[in-house]
Structure formats: C-alpha cells, structure tokens
Amino acid sequence: MTAYALAHLRKAPVHAEVLTYLERIDATLAPFAGRFIVHGGAIDVLEGDWPGDVIVIEFPDLQQARSWYQSSDYQEIKPLRTRHLTGEVILVDGVESGHDSSQMAAAIRRATDR
C-alpha cells in the first residue's frame, strides 16, 4: 500500500544549509522509490491555523518510507534542515484502491456497539 512522509515546516529565513539540504534530498529518495508530490506549494487554509509549508513524499509502502528516513544518506543531511526549520514529520499509510469511508464508519460502529 502506498505510504507518505508528511511534514509541516514553519517558515524561517532562507539559510545556506537548508539550500544544501534541498540540493541533496532527491538523491536520498531515489533508492527507496520516493518522490515529492507536494513541496511547499500555495496553501489555502480553510479551517484553523497553518503557519508554514506542507511537504508530501510518496513511497511504494511504509517500509520503504521508514527505510528512507532511517537511511544513512538521509540522516547525514537531516541536520541541515532541523537546525533551521521547526515542524512535524510523520509517516502514514495511504488507503487501498476503492477505499469507502462509509464502510469504514460501519466497521467502527460495529466495533463500538459491542
């Protein structure tokens, strides 16, 4: 099942180390079939507060996403980002093809009605 690395990074002044991180991150993704699908694009906040940028990287599965994040190549460049940008980073499974929210709700109802 497709998995994603998501980051919500707060805006900060541009720093040379962050630019180096950006120049090097794609090479860390390639061995794990990772690819950016959102990388700091325009945000239209509809509810709540969202200070910062959104980054979404797609992987074939959660194991590939974990392996990328834990890889020595990524761990080597990660401090270039974390020294200058704050935020949250998570890994999450996507949904199966044909996902149906109403079926999900029915399963939750059955589980909670017991």
C-alpha positions as CSV (number, residue, x, y, z in Angstrom):
1,M,0.0,0.0,0.0
2,T,1.3,3.4,-0.9
3,A,2.7,5.4,2.1
4,Y,3.6,9.0,2.6
5,A,6.1,11.1,4.5
6,L,4.4,14.4,5.5
7,A,6.0,17.4,7.0
8,H,4.5,20.7,8.3
9,L,7.5,23.0,8.5
10,R,7.4,26.5,9.9
11,K,8.6,29.4,7.7
12,A,12.1,30.6,8.5
13,P,14.7,32.8,6.8
14,V,16.5,31.1,4.0
15,H,19.7,29.6,5.2
16,A,22.6,28.1,3.1
17,E,22.4,24.8,4.9
18,V,18.7,24.4,4.0
19,L,19.6,25.1,0.4
20,T,22.2,22.3,0.6
21,Y,19.6,20.0,2.1
22,L,17.2,20.8,-0.8
23,E,20.0,20.1,-3.3
24,R,20.8,16.7,-1.8
25,I,17.4,15.3,-0.7
26,D,16.3,13.9,-4.1
27,A,19.3,11.6,-4.2
28,T,18.3,10.1,-0.8
29,L,14.8,9.4,-2.1
30,A,15.8,7.6,-5.3
31,P,16.9,4.2,-3.7
32,F,13.5,4.0,-2.0
33,A,11.3,5.0,-4.9
34,G,10.3,8.2,-3.1
35,R,9.0,11.2,-4.9
36,F,7.7,14.6,-3.9
37,I,4.0,15.1,-4.6
38,V,3.7,18.3,-2.6
39,H,6.7,20.5,-1.9
40,G,5.8,23.9,-0.3
41,G,3.1,24.9,-2.8
42,A,0.5,27.5,-2.2
43,I,-1.8,26.8,0.8
44,D,-5.4,27.8,1.1
45,V,-6.2,27.5,4.8
46,L,-10.0,26.7,5.1
47,E,-10.1,25.9,8.8
48,G,-7.8,26.6,11.7
49,D,-4.3,28.0,11.6
50,W,-1.5,26.6,9.3
51,P,1.8,28.5,9.7
52,G,4.3,27.1,7.3
53,D,4.7,24.8,4.4
54,V,3.4,21.3,3.6
55,I,5.7,18.6,2.1
56,V,4.4,15.2,1.0
57,I,6.7,12.5,-0.3
58,E,5.2,9.3,-1.8
59,F,6.7,5.8,-1.3
60,P,5.6,2.4,-2.5
61,D,4.9,1.3,1.1
62,L,5.5,2.2,4.7
63,Q,8.7,0.0,4.9
64,Q,10.3,2.0,2.1
65,A,9.4,5.3,3.8
66,R,10.9,4.1,7.1
67,S,14.0,2.8,5.3
68,W,14.5,6.2,3.6
69,Y,14.1,8.2,6.8
70,Q,16.5,5.9,8.7
71,S,19.0,5.7,5.9
72,S,22.5,6.9,6.5
73,D,22.2,9.2,3.4
74,Y,19.1,11.0,4.8
75,Q,20.4,11.1,8.4
76,E,23.5,12.8,7.1
77,I,21.6,15.7,5.6
78,K,18.7,15.9,8.1
79,P,20.6,18.3,10.5
80,L,20.9,20.8,7.6
81,R,17.1,21.1,7.9
82,T,16.5,20.6,11.6
83,R,19.0,23.2,12.7
84,H,17.0,25.9,10.9
85,L,13.4,24.7,10.4
86,T,11.0,23.5,13.0
87,G,7.9,21.4,12.4
88,E,6.4,18.0,12.5
89,V,7.3,15.0,10.3
90,I,5.2,11.8,10.1
91,L,5.0,8.6,8.1
92,V,1.5,7.3,7.2
93,D,-0.1,4.6,5.2
94,G,-2.3,5.6,2.3
95,V,-5.6,3.8,1.6
96,E,-6.3,0.9,-0.6
97,S,-7.8,1.4,-4.0
98,G,-11.6,1.6,-3.7
99,H,-11.5,2.9,-0.1
100,D,-15.0,3.7,1.1
101,S,-15.5,5.9,4.1
102,S,-19.0,4.6,4.7
103,Q,-17.7,1.1,5.0
104,M,-15.0,2.4,7.5
105,A,-17.8,4.0,9.5
106,A,-19.8,0.8,9.5
107,A,-16.9,-1.2,10.8
108,I,-16.3,1.4,13.6
109,R,-20.0,1.3,14.5
110,R,-19.9,-2.5,14.8
111,A,-16.8,-2.4,16.9
112,T,-18.1,0.3,19.3
113,D,-21.6,-1.4,19.6
114,R,-20.2,-4.5,21.2
